[in-house]
Amino acid sequence: MNEADTFLRDRLATSAEAPEGNPTEMRQVMVSMKTAWINYWTRWTFNGRASRSEYWFMVLAFVLINFVGSFILGIVDTVAFGHQLLTLIFRIVLTVAALVPGWCIWVRRLHDIGYNGWYAVVALVMWVIGIPLSLTILSRTTAGIAIIIIAFIYEIACLCWSVRRSDPKTNKYGPVPNLKPIRK
């Protein structure tokens, strides 16, 4: 057993807030998060499958980075400059940086549940063209309201797809995504 394992085991054993279970389970979660993070930034491919945990660890990481960064920059912006320009720039840079890897992981997540990745194109069209158009030019028309309602329904469907269990067997997009096992 190496030093990190010993430290983790001792820390969990002495902590009053230690979760039920053993350090190996906790380590598996850490390995899963690390693997998901590495895959997110290095696997820019639409081929293959992404597990629920891989997808949701990345959603969690994106939300946390966005929240913490925006909070800190919001305070700095307000105190130092009296506006929110740095926060806006940070959010734009973060969104642009995460766009392609986020798109790739969403398509792989759709593959994992057996759906074609082209369903992701519908979301792109709605968010890039449909919603801005309906909120500006078509905002007071029946077509604009219809686009917003359809987009809302589609987003609920996307949420349902993202929490759905993986296909338990190899499908046409590849084998079941498994995280690397822990070495003992």
C-alpha positions as CSV (number, residue, x, y, z in Angstrom):
1,M,0.0,0.0,0.0
2,N,1.5,3.4,-0.9
3,E,1.5,6.6,1.1
4,A,-1.6,8.1,-0.6
5,D,-3.6,5.0,0.1
6,T,-2.5,4.9,3.8
7,F,-3.3,8.6,4.2
8,L,-6.7,8.2,2.6
9,R,-7.5,5.2,4.7
10,D,-6.4,6.9,7.9
11,R,-8.3,10.1,7.1
12,L,-11.5,8.2,6.4
13,A,-11.1,6.1,9.5
14,T,-10.7,9.1,11.8
15,S,-13.1,11.5,10.1
16,A,-16.5,11.9,11.8
17,E,-18.0,12.7,8.4
18,A,-16.5,9.7,6.6
19,P,-19.0,8.1,4.3
20,E,-20.1,4.6,4.8
21,G,-18.0,2.2,2.8
22,N,-14.3,1.7,2.4
23,P,-11.5,3.8,1.0
24,T,-11.4,1.7,-2.2
25,E,-14.9,2.9,-3.1
26,M,-13.9,6.5,-2.4
27,R,-10.8,6.0,-4.5
28,Q,-12.9,4.6,-7.3
29,V,-15.0,7.8,-7.4
30,M,-11.8,9.9,-7.5
31,V,-10.4,7.7,-10.3
32,S,-13.8,8.0,-12.2
33,M,-13.7,11.8,-11.9
34,K,-10.1,12.0,-13.0
35,T,-10.7,9.7,-15.9
36,A,-13.8,11.7,-17.0
37,W,-11.8,14.9,-16.8
38,I,-9.0,13.5,-18.9
39,N,-11.4,12.0,-21.4
40,Y,-13.3,15.3,-21.6
41,W,-10.2,17.3,-22.7
42,T,-8.4,14.7,-24.7
43,R,-11.1,12.6,-26.4
44,W,-12.5,15.0,-28.9
45,T,-14.2,12.4,-30.9
46,F,-17.8,11.6,-31.8
47,N,-17.1,7.9,-32.0
48,G,-17.8,5.6,-29.1
49,R,-19.8,5.9,-25.9
50,A,-19.7,7.9,-22.7
51,S,-21.2,6.6,-19.5
52,R,-23.6,8.5,-17.3
53,S,-20.9,9.1,-14.7
54,E,-18.4,10.5,-17.3
55,Y,-21.1,12.8,-18.7
56,W,-22.4,14.1,-15.3
57,F,-18.9,14.5,-13.8
58,M,-18.2,16.9,-16.6
59,V,-21.5,18.7,-16.2
60,L,-20.6,19.1,-12.5
61,A,-17.1,20.3,-13.2
62,F,-18.3,22.8,-15.7
63,V,-21.0,24.2,-13.3
64,L,-18.5,24.4,-10.4
65,I,-15.8,26.1,-12.5
66,N,-18.4,28.5,-13.9
67,F,-19.9,29.2,-10.5
68,V,-16.6,29.7,-8.5
69,G,-14.9,31.6,-11.3
70,S,-17.9,33.9,-11.8
71,F,-18.3,34.4,-8.1
72,I,-14.7,35.4,-7.6
73,L,-14.5,37.6,-10.7
74,G,-17.9,39.1,-9.9
75,I,-16.5,40.3,-6.5
76,V,-13.3,41.6,-8.1
77,D,-15.2,43.3,-10.9
78,T,-17.7,45.0,-8.6
79,V,-15.1,46.1,-6.1
80,A,-12.4,47.1,-8.4
81,F,-14.1,48.3,-11.6
82,G,-17.9,48.7,-10.7
83,H,-19.0,46.5,-13.6
84,Q,-19.1,42.8,-14.6
85,L,-16.8,42.8,-17.7
86,L,-14.3,40.3,-16.4
87,T,-17.1,37.9,-15.4
88,L,-18.6,38.2,-18.9
89,I,-15.2,37.5,-20.6
90,F,-14.6,34.6,-18.3
91,R,-18.0,33.0,-19.1
92,I,-17.5,33.5,-22.8
93,V,-14.0,32.0,-22.8
94,L,-15.2,29.0,-20.6
95,T,-18.1,28.4,-22.9
96,V,-16.1,28.6,-26.1
97,A,-13.3,26.3,-24.6
98,A,-15.9,23.7,-23.5
99,L,-18.0,23.8,-26.6
100,V,-16.3,21.2,-28.7
101,P,-15.5,18.7,-25.9
102,G,-19.0,19.2,-24.5
103,W,-20.5,18.5,-27.9
104,C,-18.4,15.4,-28.3
105,I,-19.3,14.0,-24.9
106,W,-23.0,14.7,-25.5
107,V,-22.9,12.8,-28.8
108,R,-21.1,9.9,-27.1
109,R,-23.7,9.9,-24.3
110,L,-26.4,9.6,-26.9
111,H,-24.5,6.7,-28.5
112,D,-24.3,5.1,-25.1
113,I,-28.1,4.9,-24.8
114,G,-28.4,3.7,-28.4
115,Y,-29.4,7.0,-30.1
116,N,-27.9,8.5,-33.1
117,G,-25.6,11.5,-32.5
118,W,-27.6,13.6,-35.0
119,Y,-30.2,14.2,-32.2
120,A,-27.5,16.6,-30.8
121,V,-27.8,18.7,-34.0
122,V,-31.4,19.4,-33.2
123,A,-30.3,21.0,-29.9
124,L,-27.6,23.0,-31.6
125,V,-30.0,24.4,-34.2
126,M,-32.5,25.3,-31.4
127,W,-29.9,27.0,-29.2
128,V,-27.9,28.8,-31.9
129,I,-30.7,29.7,-34.3
130,G,-34.2,29.0,-33.0
131,I,-34.2,30.5,-29.5
132,P,-32.4,33.8,-30.3
133,L,-34.6,34.2,-33.3
134,S,-37.7,33.5,-31.4
135,L,-36.7,35.9,-28.6
136,T,-36.0,38.7,-30.9
137,I,-37.8,38.8,-34.3
138,L,-40.5,36.3,-33.6
139,S,-41.0,37.1,-29.9
140,R,-44.6,38.3,-30.3
141,T,-45.7,35.7,-32.9
142,T,-47.2,32.3,-32.6
143,A,-44.1,30.8,-34.3
144,G,-41.8,32.4,-31.8
145,I,-43.8,31.0,-28.9
146,A,-44.0,27.6,-30.6
147,I,-40.2,27.5,-31.0
148,I,-39.7,28.3,-27.3
149,I,-42.2,25.6,-26.2
150,I,-40.6,23.0,-28.6
151,A,-37.1,23.9,-27.3
152,F,-38.3,23.5,-23.7
153,I,-39.8,20.1,-24.4
154,Y,-36.7,19.0,-26.3
155,E,-34.5,20.0,-23.3
156,I,-36.6,17.9,-21.0
157,A,-36.1,15.0,-23.4
158,C,-32.3,15.6,-23.4
159,L,-32.3,15.6,-19.6
160,C,-34.2,12.3,-19.6
161,W,-31.7,10.8,-22.1
162,S,-28.7,12.0,-20.0
163,V,-29.9,10.2,-16.9
164,R,-30.9,7.0,-18.7
165,R,-29.0,3.8,-18.0
166,S,-26.4,2.7,-20.5
167,D,-27.2,-0.1,-22.9
168,P,-25.9,-3.1,-21.0
169,K,-24.4,-4.7,-24.1
170,T,-22.3,-3.7,-26.9
171,N,-24.4,-1.6,-29.4
172,K,-23.6,-0.3,-32.9
173,Y,-21.5,2.5,-31.4
174,G,-19.1,0.3,-29.4
175,P,-18.6,-1.6,-26.2
176,V,-20.0,-0.6,-22.8
177,P,-17.9,2.2,-21.4
178,N,-16.0,1.1,-18.3
179,L,-13.7,3.1,-16.2
180,K,-10.2,1.7,-15.7
181,P,-10.1,-0.7,-12.7
182,I,-8.1,0.3,-9.6
183,R,-4.8,-1.4,-9.2
184,K,-4.3,-3.0,-5.8
